[in-house]
Amino acid sequence: MLRTLKKIVHGQDEHLEIRYHKRFSTVIQFKNGILKKGERKTLAGVGIRALVDGCWGFVSTSDTDEDSLRKAAEEAVKAAREAANLKKEKIKGLGEGDAGQGKFYLYQKDEQEPEFGEKVVSLQKADGKIRDAGEDIIGSMVNYHVFQDTKVIVTSSGAEAEIFDQKSEIGIVAFGAQDGKQEMAVVSHGVTGGWKDLFAREALDKMTERVVEIVRTKLKAGYARGGDYTVILDPRLVGVLAHEAIGHTVEADFVLSGSVVADKIGEKVASDLITLIDDGTEKGVGKVIVDDEGTVSRPTVIIENGVLKNYLHSRETAHMFATEPRGNARAYTYRDEPLIRMTNTFIKPGKDKLEDMIKGIDDGFLLVGMDQGGQADATGEFMFGVQEGYRIKNGEIKEPVKGINISGQAFEVLKSADALSSEFKLDLGAGYCGKMQPAKADAGGPYLRCRVKIGGQKGEEEQDE
Amino acid sequence: MSNRDIYLEALEFGKKTGADHVEVFFNKSKTLEVVIEKNDLQVPKGDKYQGIGVRIFKNGKIGFASTNLLTTESIQETVRSALDLAENSPADPDQGLPEPMPLKEVEGIFDPRGESVVLADLINKGNEFMEQTRGTDSRVTIDTASFKAEIIERAIVNTRGIQAEEKKTKFESVAMGFARDGEDVSSFDLEYLVTPEWEKLKTGEIGERLRKKVVGNLGAETIPGFKGSVILSPFAAVMLLFSPIVFGVNADNVQNGISPWREKMGQKVSSEFLSIEDDGSLPGEIGSKMFDREGISPQRLEVISNGKLNAWLHNYYTASKAGEKPTGHASGGDQSLPGIGPNNFIIKPGQESLDEIINSIDRGLIVTRYSGGSDPVSGDFSGVVKGGYLIEKGKDLKPVKEVMIAGNVYKLLHQLLALSNETQRVMNFNSPYVAIEGVSVTGK
């Protein structure tokens, strides 16, 4: 394939990027003891992007013989040329990063995956174990997904990369009921790697025990009263904040359409304690190494000791901002064009101990994990649901509370940060980041103490009654 | 290889592997798309795709595999893979494949003009749209507008004797924008169109409608909250009211115990004058088809008649489990197992015009677009009103901003006030304007 792609790129005068991408995925889903999905899918093809007269054209096809690809390349060039007649803001150049050359493995390729049948047996057992936990557990669900990617990327700028990647994820759900009330809880993980890596994060047995425990806690918990509080966010919530509420605002395409941090490079945007990094070379599920424009990944310091340092770029925006691309142009399948995406986004750990951080709170909450729902926009305003909440009174952890959501302006929240734990995790779970197309991204950080607004429809309803 | 050669090769190979039954779903598409963002043309795109999805049944067990690499080697590998999955899965007695039934071709879902559409045609459509929006009134900003042309070929074959093939065209436009006049910024609004006919993709008219909407929303003011009547546009009604109904009548959700209507069959679920039918055989409609994902002819179903819940949407699996006949609502393509979805979900229009409904309302709100969540399990929703207009004494439409509405969908369905006689197509829904009373409107 590499030879064919090179022939086509070198046979064209215009700037071309050709990307062959074959994805082999397996999906297993159990719901209440029934196998709802056992699927194995192959999706393969070539995406070709041409830059002509300052305009892109993109063509994708599942016909991958040389003749079809040559034709597709011509179509991409033609599309770009036609569009250039109408486009106002022309692309004046592309930023130069390190063009990836050679073979790149993102996971241990020698590691053997268990057979499909073995996985089915383990997952079925886990699904059953949730419902066997007791009469208060009325439903269960297990979702497992793994994909192996093989990519070959050749560009007119000299990239000639073969990339081998594997990402695995699991989410298990328990539905509980007691005294006419229903609650659900989710435990999930995602990794770059296979079955063994996935459950090295947390054993399946442990996950099922934990999901039941969480749903039972929620069934017993009362609601919190809304208001502004000092809270401790766990690494997953810190990750959600870093990714959703901060990370998107520093993606250069959002910056160009006027995000809250446009023109703020060099300004103080967070507490001195905050250093925020995006790094595709880290071990998380957002690991990239070489991106879909053929650029080798390097870490980007977004915020350093509270000062905004860099945005995240594609080659196109890197040129506009006179900087270098660092591996953030990503496409989900061969049918998608590369867009500016995060990889592993995290706040660097501090020096505090979690117990000491708790001791420093008179009246607040320890918040753990993300619940359904949540949103953030280009202004940095956010609202996230929280799965587990625990009251902190006079420096001690007290009763659990449920139905909590947190909101605020992300940069204001980061300005209020006054303690960060030395304990650190990249732990966004099994989710996808959505921006016209999905992407696997990871995020995390330490436990972080800050001020947020606590609210919740449920909480308000109860107060009304 | 022809389409037929491909899916028959997979079927024949499946039979040879010793499977009890085999199903092959074939999908082929050609898509062209032009996108405008931030008032400028973005990357034009073309995509060609073909793939198969294979379901294998053995000893009451099922396996599924799909591929878009259609060489003989890859097709055989995919079939073997589906068999392997079947052999290693627990049995489910309700799994099976349907028998052949008479299928009727649907008129007006394929436009031969689609074959000759090229990217330059769509770029022209984009140009016409821009002329009618920003070209006519510079206060208009286009956030995103996408114009898409698709030719879809689908085929199904199984070892019970089903074999059918069909070709469709789909032309779609989604346009979002707002108006800005100095410091005054209107709320985001949206114009949507989907049609199987190329000539009906009139992007100039779409642009004109969007321009009028967003400019009309300039000068919006905040209002205090109230409890009163709300008129949902067809677009807002589909997002807020009818999507949860589709969730509620999905037989899989009923059998999984998550449909709030699981015990409501034959009972009153809404005000009396609401009637909804689903009909996949209507000529010229975007959701029409000769056969569903499993090869069954879509039935005309009265989902809700005069406020009473009348039917579930079934695929073969849920129908077998319930001891009923499949209704032709198996959804999905070649890359996944069949799900359940509506074909053309038609809300029966009312007697009055939109103007008459507005005139009958003393104090109320028109909601052009709703942005927010609605939880289909509980029915609870709360979200922001976009393109909102305050009605006072039956007229005086004033644009409003920073208004939210909240409540419960399944309760609101009992508080319907009127349905307009004019309707609009929104995706594969056809909906009138829907007036509801007693809605909590939060202002400032």
Interface residues (C-beta under 8 A of the other chain):
Chain A: K22 K31 N32 I34 L35 K37 G38 E39 R40 K41 T42 L43 A44 G45 R49 C55 W56 G57 F58 V59 S60 T61 S62 D63 A72 E75 A76 K78 A79 A80 E82 A83 N85 L86 K87 K88 E89 E115 F116 G117 V120 Q124 G139 L256 S257 R335 E337 G373 Q457
Chain B: V34 K38 N39 D40 L41 Q42 V43 P44 K45 G46 D47 K48 Y49 Q50 G51 I62 G63 F64 A65 S66 T67 N68 L69 L70 S74 T78 S81 A82 D84 L85 A86 E87 N88 S89 P90 D92 L119 A120 I123 G126 N127 N256 G257 Q335 S336 L337 G373 D380 S382 A406
